[in-house]
Amino acid sequence: PGHGGHDSGAIGGGKMEKNLVLQIAKRVEGELKKLGYRVYLTRRSDIFLKLSQRTRVADKKDAKVFVSIHANSVPKRARNRVYGIETYFLQKTRDAKSQRIAARENAAVLRGAKTKLSKKIIIDSVLNGPKIVQSNKLAIDVQRYMIYYLRQHYKDVKDGGVRSAPFYVLVGASRPSILVEVGYISNYKERRRLFSPTYQKYLAKGIAKGIDRYLKNRKKELGL
């Protein structure tokens, strides 16, 4: 789950992103455990973690994938018309929308990089990008299954697609890594759904199934 502690993430209608994504992450954990996987959350409570602490968890546990869960937001003037679910993988991009979203999510992470040199090291790591091809495949599977499960019950769910963007939280995760934007907390209708236990259940089921499909396909590719 992204954000936490003093970093509330996006806020909409008095609701905080940090609380929403923790709820969803715990549901994803439950769904993955049903499928037989070991799952490690970077946080289980309302605490703030530095970038290095998050990716260190994945490295220490030798995780097969790294999934960062967030909620999106837009300025007030666009909140009624912009909504949808998107999944990102780490890569340089010229897409203006992806760049804007990455800049917003990166703001909290970059507060810890006080010198130009440390920021340059982070940026260089972004442009090199770990396991981009596999991260793209993981993103495709997760996005597909989120949309599949949600549309069985909510016909107007918007598929925002899979995109590449330079998210700093994915830097240093030496494994296939994605960032899921589960919806726009700034949009009234989508925000109501996102905080609904039923909606969260199908969303988590989709994320878990996408991870499961990716890992099974990866085993076939490697002949395991």
Buried (B, 14 or more C-beta within 10 A) or exposed (E): BBBBEEBBBBBBEEBBBBBBBBBBBBBBBBBBEEEEBEBEBBBEEBBEBEBEEBBBBBEEEEBBBBBBBBBBBBEEEEBEEBBBBBBBBBBBBEEEBBBEBBEBBBEBBBEEBEEEEEEEEBBEBBEEBBBBEBBBBBBBBBBBBBBBBBBEEBEEBBBBBBBBBBBBBBBBBEBBBBBBBBBBBBBEEBBEBBBEEEBBBBBBBBBBBBBBBBBEEBEEEEEE
